[in-house]
């Protein structure tokens, strides 16, 4: 099994503190940036940053699975660690001229065999497109 990595980055006009405040809010804000790939979203614990447990069902193509993410605060971002698999997502927010640079990167241990070859080849681009859509929704949701 090989590590699979998907990511997307966007420049936003909002200040880093505003972006982080939005991303930390799993009760009110987070669902506003999710695509139709995410369903059955719910906060199981907390709801604001560190210690939050956020669950959802994700479907893309023929792949579907449930996630139960435990949120950890990091300097300049958030780390979401799935309790059901090796999946980890990291949101990084950095100051940039005119606003912020926001990156979401996810990684997981891919499948073995021929399925793993296809996963490593196609999953990062597909998930990167979904993340790009999420970042566009984030930019639209924040005042700039």
PLY file of the C-alpha trace (Angstrom):
ply
format ascii 1.0
element vertex 144
property float x
property float y
property float z
element edge 143
property int vertex1
property int vertex2
end_header
0.00 0.00 0.00
1.26 3.45 -0.91
0.39 6.78 0.63
-2.07 8.73 -1.55
-2.12 12.54 -1.34
-4.68 15.02 -2.71
-4.62 18.79 -2.28
-5.86 22.16 -3.49
-4.77 25.72 -2.76
-6.52 29.07 -3.25
-5.84 32.73 -2.65
-8.59 34.41 -0.61
-9.12 38.09 0.09
-10.19 37.38 3.69
-7.69 37.74 6.53
-6.21 34.53 7.99
-8.02 35.00 11.33
-11.39 35.24 9.55
-10.66 32.12 7.49
-9.61 30.12 10.55
-12.66 31.26 12.52
-14.90 30.08 9.67
-13.14 26.72 9.32
-13.24 26.06 13.08
-17.03 26.44 13.15
-18.34 22.95 12.37
-21.86 23.72 13.62
-22.73 26.77 11.50
-20.12 27.41 8.82
-18.53 24.18 7.66
-21.52 22.75 5.77
-21.73 25.96 3.70
-18.56 24.99 1.83
-19.23 21.29 1.33
-20.14 19.91 -2.09
-22.92 17.44 -2.83
-20.38 14.66 -2.26
-20.85 15.12 1.50
-24.09 13.94 3.12
-25.35 13.00 6.59
-23.06 15.62 8.15
-23.22 15.91 11.92
-21.25 17.20 14.88
-20.88 14.41 17.42
-18.81 16.32 19.95
-17.82 19.95 20.45
-18.36 21.96 17.31
-15.70 24.61 17.43
-12.08 23.66 16.73
-10.00 21.46 19.02
-11.72 18.31 20.20
-14.59 18.48 17.74
-15.74 15.19 16.26
-17.39 15.69 12.88
-18.92 12.84 10.87
-20.26 12.53 7.34
-20.83 10.19 4.42
-18.72 10.86 1.32
-19.43 9.63 -2.21
-17.42 10.29 -5.38
-17.70 8.15 -8.47
-18.34 4.61 -7.33
-16.56 5.08 -4.01
-18.52 5.72 -0.83
-17.55 5.63 2.80
-18.22 7.12 6.20
-15.79 9.39 8.01
-15.57 10.34 11.68
-13.00 13.11 12.01
-11.37 14.21 15.25
-10.23 17.84 14.96
-6.88 19.10 16.27
-5.80 22.74 16.26
-2.43 23.42 14.68
-0.58 26.69 14.31
-2.17 28.29 11.27
-4.68 25.53 10.65
-6.62 22.44 11.55
-5.90 18.74 11.30
-8.82 16.33 10.87
-7.95 12.71 11.67
-10.42 10.01 10.67
-11.10 7.56 13.46
-12.25 4.89 10.99
-9.26 4.82 8.62
-5.80 6.26 7.87
-7.36 9.38 6.27
-5.99 12.74 7.51
-6.88 16.20 6.21
-4.94 19.34 7.04
-6.21 22.87 6.47
-3.38 25.41 6.37
-4.05 29.16 6.35
-1.19 31.60 5.80
-1.07 35.36 5.43
-0.58 36.49 1.83
-0.60 39.89 0.13
-4.23 40.97 0.02
-5.54 38.18 2.26
-4.72 34.52 2.77
-3.45 31.41 1.08
-5.56 28.40 2.05
-4.53 24.81 1.37
-6.38 21.62 2.10
-4.36 18.42 1.84
-5.52 14.90 2.56
-3.59 11.67 2.66
-4.36 8.05 3.33
-2.92 4.57 2.88
-4.09 3.43 -0.55
-5.29 0.01 -1.54
-2.90 -2.68 -2.68
-2.72 -4.38 -6.05
-4.16 -3.09 -9.29
-6.92 -1.20 -7.43
-4.23 0.72 -5.58
-2.54 1.67 -8.85
-5.78 3.19 -10.14
-6.49 4.85 -6.79
-3.08 6.51 -6.68
-3.47 7.64 -10.30
-7.04 9.01 -10.27
-8.15 9.74 -6.69
-5.86 12.75 -6.09
-7.15 14.62 -9.16
-10.80 13.85 -8.39
-10.51 14.84 -4.74
-8.43 17.89 -5.70
-11.30 19.08 -7.93
-13.76 18.67 -5.05
-11.40 20.57 -2.76
-11.12 23.32 -5.38
-14.91 23.67 -5.33
-14.87 23.83 -1.53
-12.22 26.56 -1.58
-14.29 28.55 -4.10
-17.30 28.28 -1.77
-15.09 29.35 1.14
-13.94 32.44 -0.79
-17.56 33.32 -1.60
-18.69 32.84 2.01
-16.08 35.16 3.53
-16.10 38.93 3.25
-13.00 40.18 1.49
0 1
1 2
2 3
3 4
4 5
5 6
6 7
7 8
8 9
9 10
10 11
11 12
12 13
13 14
14 15
15 16
16 17
17 18
18 19
19 20
20 21
21 22
22 23
23 24
24 25
25 26
26 27
27 28
28 29
29 30
30 31
31 32
32 33
33 34
34 35
35 36
36 37
37 38
38 39
39 40
40 41
41 42
42 43
43 44
44 45
45 46
46 47
47 48
48 49
49 50
50 51
51 52
52 53
53 54
54 55
55 56
56 57
57 58
58 59
59 60
60 61
61 62
62 63
63 64
64 65
65 66
66 67
67 68
68 69
69 70
70 71
71 72
72 73
73 74
74 75
75 76
76 77
77 78
78 79
79 80
80 81
81 82
82 83
83 84
84 85
85 86
86 87
87 88
88 89
89 90
90 91
91 92
92 93
93 94
94 95
95 96
96 97
97 98
98 99
99 100
100 101
101 102
102 103
103 104
104 105
105 106
106 107
107 108
108 109
109 110
110 111
111 112
112 113
113 114
114 115
115 116
116 117
117 118
118 119
119 120
120 121
121 122
122 123
123 124
124 125
125 126
126 127
127 128
128 129
129 130
130 131
131 132
132 133
133 134
134 135
135 136
136 137
137 138
138 139
139 140
140 141
141 142
142 143
